[in-house]
């Protein structure tokens, strides 16, 4: 039973662990909310919710279309810095990418 409980805890977040630069959108949250990557890395957001979500840089650097369930959006971060983003449909959903 314990093994079943562990695997039942948000399997979509487990999928994110397979690719450390993948952010899962689930339960109206970005997971992880904060991610640190090396310059030149591509980050991918995948919507695992039943509702559409977007990924939009506060600085206007990138903006996805509305992502339906299982759709993804990727962006390559070339320059070091801290990048904040939100879902424009649900503005309380926020995240941060730190590029080293």
Buried (B, 14 or more C-beta within 10 A) or exposed (E): EEEEEEEEEBEBBEBBEEEEBBBBBBEEBBBBEEBEBEEEBEBBBBBBBEBBBBBBBEEEEBEBEBBEEEBBBBBEBEEEEEBEBBBBBBEEBBBBBEBE
